[in-house]
Amino acid sequence: MPGGSGLDVLRAIRPDHPGIYVLNLHELPLCQYRKECLSAGANHFLDKSAEFEKIPAILHQIPQK
């Protein structure tokens, strides 16, 4: 993302949209970045290269409004 990151977007949208469901996919699953994303309000943080197959199950768990 030019000029920012997914974490920046998450921090910007979470306060005004607390009910939004956030699934963060990253190619470098650094432990510290994972912790930051989850602390900022991500519901899930997945390593694209190793956990991509978990997405359908996660999407089926999202509460319907």
All heavy atoms as a GROMACS GRO file, in nm:
protein
  509
    1MET      N    1   0.083  -0.117   0.000
    1MET     CA    2   0.000   0.000   0.000
    1MET      C    3   0.088   0.124   0.000
    1MET      O    4   0.157   0.148   0.099
    1MET     CB    5  -0.086   0.001   0.127
    1MET     CG    6  -0.228  -0.014   0.104
    1MET     SD    7  -0.315  -0.008   0.261
    1MET     CE    8  -0.449  -0.106   0.209
    2PRO      N    9   0.084   0.200  -0.104
    2PRO     CA   10   0.166   0.320  -0.108
    2PRO      C   11   0.127   0.420   0.003
    2PRO      O   12   0.010   0.453   0.017
    2PRO     CB   13   0.136   0.380  -0.245
    2PRO     CG   14   0.081   0.268  -0.326
    2PRO     CD   15   0.013   0.177  -0.229
    3GLY      N   16   0.224   0.458   0.081
    3GLY     CA   17   0.200   0.558   0.184
    3GLY      C   18   0.135   0.508   0.310
    3GLY      O   19   0.100   0.587   0.398
    4GLY      N   20   0.115   0.379   0.324
    4GLY     CA   21   0.052   0.327   0.444
    4GLY      C   22   0.051   0.176   0.444
    4GLY      O   23   0.113   0.112   0.362
    5SER      N   24  -0.023   0.122   0.538
    5SER     CA   25  -0.030  -0.024   0.551
    5SER      C   26  -0.172  -0.064   0.588
    5SER      O   27  -0.256   0.021   0.621
    5SER     CB   28   0.066  -0.071   0.661
    5SER     OG   29   0.019  -0.029   0.788
    6GLY      N   30  -0.197  -0.192   0.585
    6GLY     CA   31  -0.326  -0.242   0.630
    6GLY      C   32  -0.351  -0.209   0.775
    6GLY      O   33  -0.465  -0.183   0.815
    7LEU      N   34  -0.247  -0.207   0.853
    7LEU     CA   35  -0.260  -0.170   0.994
    7LEU      C   36  -0.304  -0.025   1.007
    7LEU      O   37  -0.388   0.007   1.091
    7LEU     CB   38  -0.127  -0.194   1.068
    7LEU     CG   39  -0.126  -0.170   1.217
    7LEU    CD1   40  -0.233  -0.250   1.289
    7LEU    CD2   41   0.012  -0.203   1.274
    8ASP      N   42  -0.251   0.063   0.923
    8ASP     CA   43  -0.294   0.203   0.924
    8ASP      C   44  -0.443   0.214   0.890
    8ASP      O   45  -0.517   0.290   0.953
    8ASP     CB   46  -0.213   0.285   0.822
    8ASP     CG   47  -0.067   0.296   0.859
    8ASP    OD1   48  -0.034   0.294   0.980
    8ASP    OD2   49   0.015   0.305   0.766
    9VAL      N   50  -0.487   0.137   0.791
    9VAL     CA   51  -0.628   0.138   0.752
    9VAL      C   52  -0.714   0.086   0.867
    9VAL      O   53  -0.816   0.145   0.901
    9VAL     CB   54  -0.651   0.053   0.624
    9VAL    CG1   55  -0.799   0.038   0.595
    9VAL    CG2   56  -0.578   0.114   0.506
   10LEU      N   57  -0.672  -0.022   0.928
   10LEU     CA   58  -0.746  -0.079   1.041
   10LEU      C   59  -0.760   0.022   1.154
   10LEU      O   60  -0.870   0.041   1.208
   10LEU     CB   61  -0.676  -0.206   1.090
   10LEU     CG   62  -0.735  -0.275   1.212
   10LEU    CD1   63  -0.882  -0.313   1.189
   10LEU    CD2   64  -0.652  -0.397   1.247
   11ARG      N   65  -0.652   0.087   1.189
   11ARG     CA   66  -0.656   0.187   1.297
   11ARG      C   67  -0.747   0.305   1.261
   11ARG      O   68  -0.808   0.365   1.349
   11ARG     CB   69  -0.515   0.236   1.328
   11ARG     CG   70  -0.432   0.134   1.401
   11ARG     CD   71  -0.293   0.185   1.429
   11ARG     NE   72  -0.218   0.091   1.508
   11ARG     CZ   73  -0.086   0.072   1.500
   11ARG    NH1   74  -0.016   0.145   1.414
   11ARG    NH2   75  -0.026  -0.016   1.575
   12ALA      N   76  -0.755   0.337   1.132
   12ALA     CA   77  -0.838   0.450   1.090
   12ALA      C   78  -0.987   0.414   1.088
   12ALA      O   79  -1.070   0.498   1.123
   12ALA     CB   80  -0.794   0.496   0.951
   13ILE      N   81  -1.021   0.291   1.050
   13ILE     CA   82  -1.162   0.258   1.037
   13ILE      C   83  -1.226   0.198   1.162
   13ILE      O   84  -1.345   0.213   1.184
   13ILE     CB   85  -1.189   0.162   0.919
   13ILE    CG1   86  -1.121   0.028   0.941
   13ILE    CG2   87  -1.148   0.225   0.788
   13ILE    CD1   88  -1.163  -0.079   0.842
   14ARG      N   89  -1.148   0.131   1.245
   14ARG     CA   90  -1.205   0.061   1.361
   14ARG      C   91  -1.282   0.153   1.456
   14ARG      O   92  -1.392   0.117   1.498
   14ARG     CB   93  -1.095  -0.016   1.434
   14ARG     CG   94  -1.143  -0.096   1.554
   14ARG     CD   95  -1.259  -0.186   1.526
   14ARG     NE   96  -1.215  -0.311   1.468
   14ARG     CZ   97  -1.297  -0.397   1.410
   14ARG    NH1   98  -1.425  -0.372   1.402
   14ARG    NH2   99  -1.252  -0.508   1.358
   15PRO      N  100  -1.232   0.272   1.490
   15PRO     CA  101  -1.307   0.355   1.586
   15PRO      C  102  -1.447   0.395   1.536
   15PRO      O  103  -1.541   0.400   1.616
   15PRO     CB  104  -1.219   0.480   1.603
   15PRO     CG  105  -1.082   0.433   1.569
   15PRO     CD  106  -1.101   0.330   1.460
   16ASP      N  107  -1.462   0.420   1.408
   16ASP     CA  108  -1.591   0.463   1.355
   16ASP      C  109  -1.679   0.347   1.310
   16ASP      O  110  -1.798   0.366   1.284
   16ASP     CB  111  -1.570   0.558   1.236
   16ASP     CG  112  -1.505   0.689   1.278
   16ASP    OD1  113  -1.528   0.733   1.393
   16ASP    OD2  114  -1.431   0.747   1.197
   17HIS      N  115  -1.622   0.230   1.299
   17HIS     CA  116  -1.696   0.113   1.252
   17HIS      C  117  -1.662  -0.009   1.338
   17HIS      O  118  -1.602  -0.106   1.291
   17HIS     CB  119  -1.662   0.085   1.105
   17HIS     CG  120  -1.687   0.200   1.016
   17HIS    ND1  121  -1.813   0.234   0.972
   17HIS    CD2  122  -1.604   0.294   0.964
   17HIS    CE1  123  -1.806   0.342   0.896
   17HIS    NE2  124  -1.680   0.380   0.890
   18PRO      N  125  -1.702  -0.007   1.464
   18PRO     CA  126  -1.664  -0.116   1.554
   18PRO      C  127  -1.724  -0.252   1.518
   18PRO      O  128  -1.671  -0.355   1.556
   18PRO     CB  129  -1.714  -0.069   1.691
   18PRO     CG  130  -1.822   0.028   1.659
   18PRO     CD  131  -1.784   0.094   1.530
   19GLY      N  132  -1.832  -0.253   1.440
   19GLY     CA  133  -1.896  -0.378   1.405
   19GLY      C  134  -1.843  -0.444   1.279
   19GLY      O  135  -1.882  -0.556   1.247
   20ILE      N  136  -1.752  -0.378   1.210
   20ILE     CA  137  -1.698  -0.435   1.087
   20ILE      C  138  -1.609  -0.555   1.121
   20ILE      O  139  -1.542  -0.557   1.224
   20ILE     CB  140  -1.620  -0.328   1.006
   20ILE    CG1  141  -1.601  -0.373   0.862
   20ILE    CG2  142  -1.488  -0.296   1.070
   20ILE    CD1  143  -1.550  -0.262   0.772
   21TYR      N  144  -1.613  -0.656   1.037
   21TYR     CA  145  -1.535  -0.778   1.059
   21TYR      C  146  -1.407  -0.768   0.977
   21TYR      O  147  -1.414  -0.749   0.856
   21TYR     CB  148  -1.617  -0.900   1.017
   21TYR     CG  149  -1.569  -1.027   1.080
   21TYR    CD1  150  -1.619  -1.068   1.203
   21TYR    CD2  151  -1.474  -1.105   1.018
   21TYR    CE1  152  -1.575  -1.185   1.262
   21TYR    CE2  153  -1.430  -1.222   1.076
   21TYR     CZ  154  -1.481  -1.261   1.198
   21TYR     OH  155  -1.436  -1.377   1.256
   22VAL      N  156  -1.292  -0.781   1.042
   22VAL     CA  157  -1.164  -0.762   0.974
   22VAL      C  158  -1.084  -0.891   0.975
   22VAL      O  159  -1.053  -0.946   1.081
   22VAL     CB  160  -1.082  -0.649   1.040
   22VAL    CG1  161  -0.946  -0.636   0.973
   22VAL    CG2  162  -1.158  -0.518   1.035
   23LEU      N  163  -1.052  -0.937   0.856
   23LEU     CA  164  -0.965  -1.052   0.837
   23LEU      C  165  -0.838  -1.001   0.769
   23LEU      O  166  -0.842  -0.958   0.655
   23LEU     CB  167  -1.034  -1.156   0.748
   23LEU     CG  168  -0.952  -1.275   0.701
   23LEU    CD1  169  -0.895  -1.354   0.818
   23LEU    CD2  170  -1.037  -1.364   0.613
   24ASN      N  171  -0.729  -1.000   0.840
   24ASN     CA  172  -0.602  -0.947   0.789
   24ASN      C  173  -0.520  -1.062   0.733
   24ASN      O  174  -0.491  -1.158   0.803
   24ASN     CB  175  -0.528  -0.876   0.902
   24ASN     CG  176  -0.408  -0.801   0.855
   24ASN    OD1  177  -0.315  -0.860   0.802
   24ASN    ND2  178  -0.407  -0.672   0.877
   25LEU      N  179  -0.484  -1.050   0.605
   25LEU     CA  180  -0.398  -1.149   0.540
   25LEU      C  181  -0.263  -1.086   0.514
   25LEU      O  182  -0.255  -0.975   0.463
   25LEU     CB  183  -0.458  -1.193   0.406
   25LEU     CG  184  -0.593  -1.257   0.411
   25LEU    CD1  185  -0.650  -1.272   0.271
   25LEU    CD2  186  -0.585  -1.392   0.479
   26HIS      N  187  -0.159  -1.156   0.548
   26HIS     CA  188  -0.025  -1.100   0.532
   26HIS      C  189   0.069  -1.207   0.482
   26HIS      O  190   0.053  -1.325   0.513
   26HIS     CB  191   0.024  -1.044   0.666
   26HIS     CG  192   0.128  -0.939   0.651
   26HIS    ND1  193   0.262  -0.968   0.647
   26HIS    CD2  194   0.118  -0.806   0.639
   26HIS    CE1  195   0.330  -0.856   0.633
   26HIS    NE2  196   0.245  -0.756   0.627
   27GLU      N  197   0.168  -1.166   0.405
   27GLU     CA  198   0.263  -1.264   0.353
   27GLU      C  199   0.381  -1.288   0.446
   27GLU      O  200   0.452  -1.386   0.431
   27GLU     CB  201   0.312  -1.223   0.214
   27GLU     CG  202   0.385  -1.092   0.210
   27GLU     CD  203   0.418  -1.050   0.068
   27GLU    OE1  204   0.448  -1.139  -0.013
   27GLU    OE2  205   0.411  -0.930   0.039
   28LEU      N  206   0.403  -1.200   0.539
   28LEU     CA  207   0.509  -1.217   0.638
   28LEU      C  208   0.446  -1.216   0.776
   28LEU      O  209   0.424  -1.111   0.835
   28LEU     CB  210   0.612  -1.105   0.627
   28LEU     CG  211   0.687  -1.094   0.495
   28LEU    CD1  212   0.770  -0.967   0.490
   28LEU    CD2  213   0.774  -1.216   0.472
   29PRO      N  214   0.416  -1.334   0.830
   29PRO     CA  215   0.343  -1.340   0.957
   29PRO      C  216   0.431  -1.312   1.079
   29PRO      O  217   0.450  -1.396   1.165
   29PRO     CB  218   0.291  -1.483   0.958
   29PRO     CG  219   0.397  -1.560   0.886
   29PRO     CD  220   0.445  -1.466   0.776
   30LEU      N  221   0.487  -1.194   1.083
   30LEU     CA  222   0.572  -1.157   1.196
   30LEU      C  223   0.488  -1.150   1.323
   30LEU      O  224   0.381  -1.089   1.325
   30LEU     CB  225   0.638  -1.022   1.169
   30LEU     CG  226   0.721  -1.013   1.040
   30LEU    CD1  227   0.766  -0.870   1.016
   30LEU    CD2  228   0.839  -1.107   1.046
   31CYS      N  229   0.537  -1.210   1.427
   31CYS     CA  230   0.464  -1.218   1.554
   31CYS      C  231   0.422  -1.080   1.604
   31CYS      O  232   0.308  -1.061   1.646
   31CYS     CB  233   0.549  -1.291   1.656
   31CYS     SG  234   0.464  -1.322   1.812
   32GLN      N  235   0.512  -0.984   1.600
   32GLN     CA  236   0.480  -0.850   1.650
   32GLN      C  237   0.371  -0.784   1.566
   32GLN      O  238   0.282  -0.720   1.619
   32GLN     CB  239   0.605  -0.761   1.653
   32GLN     CG  240   0.581  -0.623   1.712
   32GLN     CD  241   0.530  -0.628   1.855
   32GLN    OE1  242   0.564  -0.716   1.934
   32GLN    NE2  243   0.446  -0.533   1.890
   33TYR      N  244   0.378  -0.798   1.434
   33TYR     CA  245   0.276  -0.739   1.346
   33TYR      C  246   0.141  -0.805   1.371
   33TYR      O  247   0.038  -0.739   1.372
   33TYR     CB  248   0.319  -0.753   1.200
   33TYR     CG  249   0.233  -0.672   1.106
   33TYR    CD1  250   0.238  -0.534   1.108
   33TYR    CD2  251   0.148  -0.734   1.017
   33TYR    CE1  252   0.158  -0.459   1.022
   33TYR    CE2  253   0.068  -0.661   0.931
   33TYR     CZ  254   0.074  -0.522   0.934
   33TYR     OH  255  -0.004  -0.449   0.850
   34ARG      N  256   0.141  -0.936   1.391
   34ARG     CA  257   0.017  -1.009   1.423
   34ARG      C  258  -0.044  -0.951   1.550
   34ARG      O  259  -0.164  -0.922   1.555
   34ARG     CB  260   0.046  -1.157   1.440
   34ARG     CG  261  -0.075  -1.241   1.476
   34ARG     CD  262  -0.038  -1.387   1.500
   34ARG     NE  263   0.018  -1.449   1.383
   34ARG     CZ  264  -0.049  -1.529   1.300
   34ARG    NH1  265  -0.175  -1.557   1.323
   34ARG    NH2  266   0.011  -1.582   1.196
   35LYS      N  267   0.037  -0.934   1.652
   35LYS     CA  268  -0.012  -0.879   1.779
   35LYS      C  269  -0.067  -0.739   1.762
   35LYS      O  270  -0.171  -0.705   1.818
   35LYS     CB  271   0.099  -0.879   1.884
   35LYS     CG  272   0.136  -1.015   1.936
   35LYS     CD  273   0.250  -1.005   2.035
   35LYS     CE  274   0.298  -1.142   2.077
   35LYS     NZ  275   0.413  -1.135   2.167
   36GLU      N  276   0.002  -0.656   1.684
   36GLU     CA  277  -0.044  -0.520   1.660
   36GLU      C  278  -0.178  -0.517   1.588
   36GLU      O  279  -0.267  -0.439   1.624
   36GLU     CB  280   0.060  -0.441   1.580
   36GLU     CG  281   0.182  -0.402   1.659
   36GLU     CD  282   0.276  -0.316   1.577
   36GLU    OE1  283   0.231  -0.211   1.528
   36GLU    OE2  284   0.393  -0.356   1.563
   37CYS      N  285  -0.193  -0.601   1.488
   37CYS     CA  286  -0.318  -0.606   1.412
   37CYS      C  287  -0.434  -0.652   1.499
   37CYS      O  288  -0.542  -0.594   1.496
   37CYS     CB  289  -0.305  -0.697   1.290
   37CYS     SG  290  -0.204  -0.626   1.160
   38LEU      N  291  -0.411  -0.756   1.576
   38LEU     CA  292  -0.517  -0.805   1.664
   38LEU      C  293  -0.550  -0.702   1.773
   38LEU      O  294  -0.666  -0.682   1.806
   38LEU     CB  295  -0.477  -0.940   1.724
   38LEU     CG  296  -0.466  -1.054   1.621
   38LEU    CD1  297  -0.408  -1.180   1.686
   38LEU    CD2  298  -0.601  -1.084   1.556
   39SER      N  299  -0.449  -0.634   1.825
   39SER     CA  300  -0.472  -0.529   1.925
   39SER      C  301  -0.546  -0.411   1.867
   39SER      O  302  -0.624  -0.345   1.936
   39SER     CB  303  -0.340  -0.481   1.985
   39SER     OG  304  -0.280  -0.582   2.061
   40ALA      N  305  -0.525  -0.384   1.738
   40ALA     CA  306  -0.592  -0.272   1.672
   40ALA      C  307  -0.735  -0.306   1.633
   40ALA      O  308  -0.810  -0.218   1.588
   40ALA     CB  309  -0.513  -0.228   1.548
   41GLY      N  310  -0.773  -0.432   1.648
   41GLY     CA  311  -0.912  -0.468   1.624
   41GLY      C  312  -0.938  -0.569   1.515
   41GLY      O  313  -1.054  -0.599   1.485
   42ALA      N  314  -0.835  -0.627   1.454
   42ALA     CA  315  -0.858  -0.732   1.355
   42ALA      C  316  -0.919  -0.853   1.424
   42ALA      O  317  -0.881  -0.887   1.536
   42ALA     CB  318  -0.728  -0.771   1.286
   43ASN      N  319  -1.015  -0.915   1.359
   43ASN     CA  320  -1.076  -1.035   1.416
   43ASN      C  321  -0.988  -1.158   1.394
   43ASN      O  322  -0.988  -1.250   1.475
   43ASN     CB  323  -1.213  -1.058   1.354
   43ASN     CG  324  -1.307  -0.945   1.383
   43ASN    OD1  325  -1.313  -0.848   1.309
   43ASN    ND2  326  -1.378  -0.953   1.493
   44HIS      N  327  -0.915  -1.158   1.282
   44HIS     CA  328  -0.825  -1.268   1.248
   44HIS      C  329  -0.703  -1.213   1.176
   44HIS      O  330  -0.711  -1.109   1.110
   44HIS     CB  331  -0.893  -1.370   1.156
   44HIS     CG  332  -1.004  -1.445   1.219
   44HIS    ND1  333  -0.983  -1.555   1.299
   44HIS    CD2  334  -1.137  -1.427   1.215
   44HIS    CE1  335  -1.099  -1.600   1.340
   44HIS    NE2  336  -1.194  -1.524   1.290
   45PHE      N  337  -0.593  -1.284   1.188
   45PHE     CA  338  -0.470  -1.250   1.117
   45PHE      C  339  -0.416  -1.381   1.063
   45PHE      O  340  -0.388  -1.473   1.139
   45PHE     CB  341  -0.369  -1.186   1.213
   45PHE     CG  342  -0.242  -1.145   1.146
   45PHE    CD1  343  -0.221  -1.012   1.111
   45PHE    CD2  344  -0.141  -1.236   1.119
   45PHE    CE1  345  -0.103  -0.972   1.049
   45PHE    CE2  346  -0.023  -1.198   1.057
   45PHE     CZ  347  -0.005  -1.065   1.023
   46LEU      N  348  -0.406  -1.390   0.931
   46LEU     CA  349  -0.360  -1.514   0.869
   46LEU      C  350  -0.236  -1.493   0.784
   46LEU      O  351  -0.222  -1.391   0.717
   46LEU     CB  352  -0.470  -1.573   0.780
   46LEU     CG  353  -0.601  -1.610   0.847
   46LEU    CD1  354  -0.700  -1.660   0.742
   46LEU    CD2  355  -0.580  -1.713   0.955
   47ASP      N  356  -0.151  -1.593   0.783
   47ASP     CA  357  -0.035  -1.599   0.694
   47ASP      C  358  -0.086  -1.649   0.560
   47ASP      O  359  -0.133  -1.762   0.548
   47ASP     CB  360   0.068  -1.695   0.754
   47ASP     CG  361   0.185  -1.723   0.663
   47ASP    OD1  362   0.189  -1.672   0.550
   47ASP    OD2  363   0.274  -1.799   0.706
   48LYS      N  364  -0.079  -1.564   0.456
   48LYS     CA  365  -0.129  -1.600   0.323
   48LYS      C  366  -0.067  -1.729   0.270
   48LYS      O  367  -0.132  -1.807   0.204
   48LYS     CB  368  -0.099  -1.489   0.222
   48LYS     CG  369  -0.190  -1.374   0.227
   48LYS     CD  370  -0.167  -1.288   0.105
   48LYS     CE  371  -0.106  -1.156   0.143
   48LYS     NZ  372  -0.093  -1.066   0.028
   49SER      N  373   0.060  -1.750   0.298
   49SER     CA  374   0.130  -1.864   0.241
   49SER      C  375   0.102  -1.995   0.314
   49SER      O  376   0.123  -2.103   0.258
   49SER     CB  377   0.281  -1.839   0.240
   49SER     OG  378   0.330  -1.828   0.371
   50ALA      N  379   0.052  -1.989   0.437
   50ALA     CA  380   0.033  -2.112   0.513
   50ALA      C  381  -0.108  -2.133   0.566
   50ALA      O  382  -0.143  -2.245   0.602
   50ALA     CB  383   0.131  -2.116   0.630
   51GLU      N  384  -0.189  -2.028   0.572
   51GLU     CA  385  -0.320  -2.041   0.635
   51GLU      C  386  -0.436  -2.000   0.544
   51GLU      O  387  -0.549  -1.987   0.589
   51GLU     CB  388  -0.325  -1.955   0.762
   51GLU     CG  389  -0.222  -1.995   0.865
   51GLU     CD  390  -0.222  -1.904   0.985
   51GLU    OE1  391  -0.196  -1.783   0.969
   51GLU    OE2  392  -0.249  -1.955   1.096
   52PHE      N  393  -0.408  -1.983   0.416
   52PHE     CA  394  -0.509  -1.936   0.321
   52PHE      C  395  -0.633  -2.027   0.320
   52PHE      O  396  -0.745  -1.980   0.305
   52PHE     CB  397  -0.448  -1.928   0.181
   52PHE     CG  398  -0.524  -1.841   0.087
   52PHE    CD1  399  -0.513  -1.703   0.092
   52PHE    CD2  400  -0.609  -1.897  -0.006
   52PHE    CE1  401  -0.584  -1.622   0.006
   52PHE    CE2  402  -0.680  -1.817  -0.094
   52PHE     CZ  403  -0.668  -1.679  -0.087
   53GLU      N  404  -0.613  -2.156   0.339
   53GLU     CA  405  -0.725  -2.250   0.335
   53GLU      C  406  -0.823  -2.234   0.451
   53GLU      O  407  -0.933  -2.288   0.449
   53GLU     CB  408  -0.673  -2.395   0.330
   53GLU     CG  409  -0.615  -2.447   0.460
   53GLU     CD  410  -0.474  -2.396   0.492
   53GLU    OE1  411  -0.408  -2.337   0.404
   53GLU    OE2  412  -0.429  -2.414   0.606
   54LYS      N  413  -0.786  -2.157   0.553
   54LYS     CA  414  -0.874  -2.134   0.668
   54LYS      C  415  -0.982  -2.029   0.638
   54LYS      O  416  -1.079  -2.018   0.712
   54LYS     CB  417  -0.793  -2.087   0.789
   54LYS     CG  418  -0.700  -2.192   0.843
   54LYS     CD  419  -0.625  -2.139   0.962
   54LYS     CE  420  -0.532  -2.245   1.019
   54LYS     NZ  421  -0.460  -2.195   1.137
   55ILE      N  422  -0.965  -1.954   0.531
   55ILE     CA  423  -1.056  -1.844   0.501
   55ILE      C  424  -1.202  -1.888   0.489
   55ILE      O  425  -1.289  -1.826   0.552
   55ILE     CB  426  -1.010  -1.765   0.377
   55ILE    CG1  427  -0.876  -1.696   0.408
   55ILE    CG2  428  -1.114  -1.663   0.334
   55ILE    CD1  429  -0.812  -1.631   0.288
   56PRO      N  430  -1.235  -1.993   0.413
   56PRO     CA  431  -1.377  -2.030   0.403
   56PRO      C  432  -1.443  -2.059   0.539
   56PRO      O  433  -1.555  -2.014   0.565
   56PRO     CB  434  -1.376  -2.156   0.315
   56PRO     CG  435  -1.253  -2.140   0.232
   56PRO     CD  436  -1.153  -2.074   0.324
   57ALA      N  437  -1.374  -2.130   0.626
   57ALA     CA  438  -1.430  -2.161   0.758
   57ALA      C  439  -1.450  -2.033   0.839
   57ALA      O  440  -1.552  -2.018   0.908
   57ALA     CB  441  -1.339  -2.257   0.833
   58ILE      N  442  -1.356  -1.941   0.831
   58ILE     CA  443  -1.369  -1.814   0.903
   58ILE      C  444  -1.487  -1.735   0.850
   58ILE      O  445  -1.567  -1.681   0.926
   58ILE     CB  446  -1.238  -1.732   0.893
   58ILE    CG1  447  -1.128  -1.800   0.975
   58ILE    CG2  448  -1.260  -1.589   0.940
   58ILE    CD1  449  -0.990  -1.744   0.952
   59LEU      N  450  -1.502  -1.730   0.717
   59LEU     CA  451  -1.612  -1.655   0.658
   59LEU      C  452  -1.747  -1.714   0.697
   59LEU      O  453  -1.844  -1.640   0.719
   59LEU     CB  454  -1.598  -1.651   0.507
   59LEU     CG  455  -1.478  -1.572   0.453
   59LEU    CD1  456  -1.471  -1.581   0.303
   59LEU    CD2  457  -1.479  -1.428   0.500
   60HIS      N  458  -1.756  -1.844   0.712
   60HIS     CA  459  -1.880  -1.907   0.753
   60HIS      C  460  -1.914  -1.879   0.900
   60HIS      O  461  -2.030  -1.892   0.940
   60HIS     CB  462  -1.876  -2.058   0.730
   60HIS     CG  463  -1.889  -2.096   0.587
   60HIS    ND1  464  -2.003  -2.076   0.513
   60HIS    CD2  465  -1.800  -2.150   0.501
   60HIS    CE1  466  -1.986  -2.117   0.390
   60HIS    NE2  467  -1.861  -2.161   0.378
   61GLN      N  468  -1.816  -1.841   0.980
   61GLN     CA  469  -1.838  -1.812   1.122
   61GLN      C  470  -1.882  -1.668   1.147
   61GLN      O  471  -1.926  -1.636   1.257
   61GLN     CB  472  -1.710  -1.838   1.202
   61GLN     CG  473  -1.669  -1.981   1.206
   61GLN     CD  474  -1.533  -1.999   1.273
   61GLN    OE1  475  -1.473  -1.906   1.324
   61GLN    NE2  476  -1.484  -2.122   1.273
   62ILE      N  477  -1.871  -1.583   1.047
   62ILE     CA  478  -1.906  -1.442   1.067
   62ILE      C  479  -2.055  -1.430   1.092
   62ILE      O  480  -2.135  -1.481   1.014
   62ILE     CB  481  -1.865  -1.357   0.944
   62ILE    CG1  482  -1.714  -1.360   0.926
   62ILE    CG2  483  -1.915  -1.213   0.961
   62ILE    CD1  484  -1.668  -1.292   0.799
   63PRO      N  485  -2.093  -1.366   1.201
   63PRO     CA  486  -2.235  -1.350   1.230
   63PRO      C  487  -2.307  -1.272   1.121
   63PRO      O  488  -2.255  -1.170   1.074
   63PRO     CB  489  -2.237  -1.272   1.362
   63PRO     CG  490  -2.098  -1.280   1.415
   63PRO     CD  491  -2.007  -1.305   1.302
   64GLN      N  492  -2.423  -1.318   1.082
   64GLN     CA  493  -2.503  -1.248   0.981
   64GLN      C  494  -2.586  -1.140   1.050
   64GLN      O  495  -2.638  -1.160   1.158
   64GLN     CB  496  -2.597  -1.347   0.910
   64GLN     CG  497  -2.523  -1.458   0.840
   64GLN     CD  498  -2.435  -1.408   0.725
   64GLN    OE1  499  -2.479  -1.326   0.646
   64GLN    NE2  500  -2.313  -1.454   0.720
   65LYS      N  501  -2.597  -1.028   0.984
   65LYS     CA  502  -2.676  -0.917   1.042
   65LYS      C  503  -2.808  -0.906   0.972
   65LYS      O  504  -2.831  -0.944   0.865
   65LYS     CB  505  -2.599  -0.787   1.027
   65LYS     CG  506  -2.477  -0.786   1.115
   65LYS     CD  507  -2.413  -0.650   1.116
   65LYS     CE  508  -2.296  -0.653   1.213
   65LYS     NZ  509  -2.244  -0.524   1.239
   0.00000   0.00000   0.00000
